[in-house]
Amino acid sequence: MASITRYHAKYYAALLSGQSANGDLDSLSQSLLSSTVDINPHQIDAL
């Protein structure tokens, strides 16, 4: 996984802060609640 630069960290923080200030936090929360994770067989074997 690639690391992000300090510039991008500030950009993402501002973006997320702006979303919560606009009331879009509920839609973000709903998206996270309805998300799923697809597990590959090799990931199960690693456990």
GROMACS elastic network, one bead per residue, 0.5 to 0.9 nm:
[ bonds ]
;  ai    aj funct       b0    kb
    4     7     6  0.80479   500
    4     8     6  0.60359   500
    4     9     6  0.65209   500
    5     8     6  0.52283   500
    5     9     6  0.62614   500
    5    10     6  0.87701   500
    6     9     6  0.50414   500
    6    10     6  0.63413   500
    6    11     6  0.86267   500
    7    10     6  0.53090   500
    7    11     6  0.62219   500
    7    12     6  0.87740   500
    8    12     6  0.60591   500
    8    13     6  0.84066   500
    9    12     6  0.52857   500
    9    13     6  0.61160   500
    9    14     6  0.86029   500
   10    13     6  0.50447   500
   10    14     6  0.60907   500
   10    15     6  0.84896   500
   11    14     6  0.52034   500
   11    15     6  0.61118   500
   11    16     6  0.86739   500
   12    16     6  0.60888   500
   12    17     6  0.84209   500
   13    16     6  0.52435   500
   13    17     6  0.60235   500
   13    18     6  0.84804   500
   14    17     6  0.50341   500
   14    18     6  0.59928   500
   14    19     6  0.85823   500
   15    18     6  0.51608   500
   15    19     6  0.63311   500
   15    20     6  0.88998   500
   16    19     6  0.51001   500
   16    20     6  0.64238   500
   16    21     6  0.87067   500
   16    25     6  0.85721   500
   17    20     6  0.53042   500
   17    21     6  0.62435   500
   17    22     6  0.87204   500
   18    21     6  0.50804   500
   18    22     6  0.61995   500
   18    23     6  0.87629   500
   18    24     6  0.85916   500
   19    22     6  0.51995   500
   19    23     6  0.64115   500
   19    24     6  0.50922   500
   19    25     6  0.60677   500
   19    28     6  0.85409   500
   20    23     6  0.52336   500
   20    24     6  0.55802   500
   20    26     6  0.82520   500
   20    28     6  0.88867   500
   21    24     6  0.75070   500
   21    25     6  0.79739   500
   22    25     6  0.77877   500
   23    26     6  0.67293   500
   23    27     6  0.83400   500
   24    27     6  0.53670   500
   24    28     6  0.64248   500
   24    29     6  0.87003   500
   25    29     6  0.60140   500
   25    30     6  0.85014   500
   26    29     6  0.50127   500
   26    30     6  0.60832   500
   26    31     6  0.85649   500
   27    30     6  0.50101   500
   27    31     6  0.61534   500
   27    32     6  0.86690   500
   28    31     6  0.50946   500
   28    32     6  0.63080   500
   28    33     6  0.86849   500
   29    32     6  0.51378   500
   29    33     6  0.61770   500
   29    34     6  0.86796   500
   30    33     6  0.50711   500
   30    34     6  0.61824   500
   30    35     6  0.85656   500
   31    34     6  0.52831   500
   31    35     6  0.60985   500
   32    35     6  0.52002   500
   32    36     6  0.84968   500
   33    36     6  0.83780   500
   39    42     6  0.83707   500
   39    43     6  0.64569   500
   39    44     6  0.72690   500
   40    43     6  0.53875   500
   40    44     6  0.68480   500
   41    44     6  0.52175   500
   41    45     6  0.63924   500
   41    46     6  0.88296   500
   42    45     6  0.50232   500
   42    46     6  0.63178   500
   43    46     6  0.51634   500
   43    47     6  0.69524   500
   44    47     6  0.55066   500
